[in-house]
Structures are given as structure tokens and as C-alpha cells.
Amino acid sequence: MEDLLRIGQVCNLYGISLDTLRYYDRKGLLKPLVDKDSGYRYYTLGHLDVLEMLLIGRYLEIPLDQMKEKIDLESIDGYLDVMEEQSRFIEEKCNQLRKLSIYTQEMINLFKSLQGFENDMSLKNIMTEENLNITVYYAELKNLLSHEESSRIQGIEAFEQWFSYCVGQDGLITENSQTVGLSIQEHIAGSDKILDYLGSMAEAGKAKIIKISGSYRHISFHGKEEELKKYLYLLCSHYHLSDTVLHIRYKFALLHKDMEHEYFAEIYFPQQGRN
């Protein structure tokens, strides 16, 4: 067997492990010639052709069972089918990676904006948007967190969490802590499935769709829940707000071991009262 390669030589030639070749042997993809006397495994040039195709499949992340199926067909059409299918898979993966890249950069920008942030107690930095258009799905926590329903939620990275505070005619502010709002960042991977899920909840009467649209003021806030409540009273007093709803979009929670987390949020309220 002077013209044959031993298993160690093949491993060195292709930079693969002994276990890889033994695995291909067990799967019936690459059966070496075995010397009955010594038990040594040997590979021919024909074996190397098969190995190269298997390694191409591994490089392209094609499942081994699919490669075996196409090799067994002994047809160029089979190879073409698997490559076209993998091309579609790779393109989808690229789309997901692009979305991940956008999401990562958004998080970097958010954290940079939060460094050294201080609340505007003078309310001089209030911003106004004339054509705001945000859709928020409000639902009770028991509906969102039930086993049957929550098992359908995927892609939590696309969530933006909201809570609403009602301002009475007497200026008293109340919150329904059992109701949470969710808006969706549609450029995030998996957002389409989440929208379908929330839409089905709304159709079933388990979620309420709220449109935050038109002219709204908004301002950023950082602090704990009790501090947020005080800040909301400051806003209401300054702008003479009553009989309205304040919408709070939570952007990030700075976690603490004692569970007294600090929140970075955006406060939205209709443009009414004094300027």
C-alpha cells in the first residue's frame, strides 16, 4: 500500500483531527481501506475527493446528513440543489447579522448617551414632535406571562417596554402596574413574529392597541421609580397637565443587587396646557 495515505497523513494534509475521519467512517461517508494484519486505515485519491466535498460542506455549514444524501444520489442536480438551498440560508443569516449589527450599534449609542446623564429639573430641554406615530400594545401581565402565551414570544430584543400614568382632573397621578405596553422595533430580527403574536392577542381581546400620535412633548429621565413619580408631578405642575395620560418608554435598566434598579426612560405627554 505504498501509494496510499495513512490516516495520520490525511489529517496533517487537511488540518483535521483523527476523530473527524473516524466520525465520517461511522456515518458511512468515508470508509477507508483497512489492512487486516496491522489494522491501519488507508485512503486513496478517490477518498480524498470525497473528503474535500465533505469539508466544503462543513465550511458552508451544510448539515452532514444533507451532504450524505446528495453524495449518494451521484447527480450534479443534487449538488446544485443543496448549494442553492444553502445560498438562501446564508443570505438570511447575513440579513440577521446586519440586524444584529444595527442593534449592537444602537446599544452602544444608548450607553454613550447615558454616561454622565443628569435629569433636567428646569425642564428647559423638553422636545416636541409634531407628527409622532407609535403603536403600543397594552396587556395585563397575567396574559403576557401565561405559559401558553409566553411560550410563543420570541425575539425579546425587539421589545420596547411602556407604562402609562393617568393624570386626573385633580392632578393626582396613578399607575396600573399590572398593565405593560410593548412597542416593536421592526428592524430587529424576529420582530415580524412578535407583531403577529401581539396582533393575535389584540384580536382575542387580550391586548389593547394605543396610538401615540400627533403632537407630543418628551424628555429623558434617569432614576428609581419613586424619583420618576416625583419628576412626573414636576412635569404636570409645570405644564398644568390634568385629565391626560403620560406614556413612559423604558430604554434601559441599570441593575442593582438589592433590586432597586435605576431606569433610563423617555416621558411622552400630549402638548397641552402652558408652553
C-alpha positions, 0 to 999 in steps of 0.5 A, a space after each residue: 500500500 505504498 501509494 496510499 495515505 495513512 490516516 495520520 497523513 490525511 489529517 496533517 494534509 487537511 488540518 483535521 483531527 483523527 476523530 473527524 475521519 473516524 466520525 465520517 467512517 461511522 456515518 458511512 461517508 468515508 470508509 477507508 481501506 483497512 489492512 487486516 494484519 496491522 489494522 491501519 486505515 488507508 485512503 486513496 485519491 478517490 477518498 480524498 475527493 470525497 473528503 474535500 466535498 465533505 469539508 466544503 460542506 462543513 465550511 458552508 455549514 451544510 448539515 452532514 446528513 444533507 451532504 450524505 444524501 446528495 453524495 449518494 444520489 451521484 447527480 450534479 442536480 443534487 449538488 446544485 440543489 443543496 448549494 442553492 438551498 444553502 445560498 438562501 440560508 446564508 443570505 438570511 443569516 447575513 440579513 440577521 447579522 446586519 440586524 444584529 449589527 444595527 442593534 449592537 450599534 444602537 446599544 452602544 449609542 444608548 450607553 454613550 448617551 447615558 454616561 454622565 446623564 443628569 435629569 433636567 429639573 428646569 425642564 428647559 430641554 423638553 422636545 416636541 414632535 409634531 407628527 409622532 406615530 407609535 403603536 403600543 400594545 397594552 396587556 395585563 401581565 397575567 396574559 403576557 406571562 401565561 405559559 401558553 402565551 409566553 411560550 410563543 414570544 420570541 425575539 425579546 430584543 425587539 421589545 420596547 417596554 411602556 407604562 402609562 400614568 393617568 393624570 386626573 382632573 385633580 392632578 393626582 397621578 396613578 399607575 396600573 402596574 399590572 398593565 405593560 405596553 410593548 412597542 416593536 422595533 421592526 428592524 430587529 430580527 424576529 420582530 415580524 413574529 412578535 407583531 403577529 403574536 401581539 396582533 393575535 392577542 389584540 384580536 382575542 381581546 387580550 391586548 389593547 392597541 394605543 396610538 401615540 400620535 400627533 403632537 407630543 412633548 418628551 424628555 429623558 429621565 434617569 432614576 428609581 421609580 419613586 424619583 420618576 413619580 416625583 419628576 412626573 408631578 414636576 412635569 404636570 405642575 409645570 405644564 398644568 397637565 390634568 385629565 391626560 395620560 403620560 406614556 413612559 418608554 423604558 430604554 434601559 435598566 441599570 441593575 442593582 443587587 438589592 433590586 432597586 434598579 435605576 431606569 433610563 426612560 423617555 416621558 411622552 405627554 400630549 402638548 397641552 396646557 402652558 408652553 
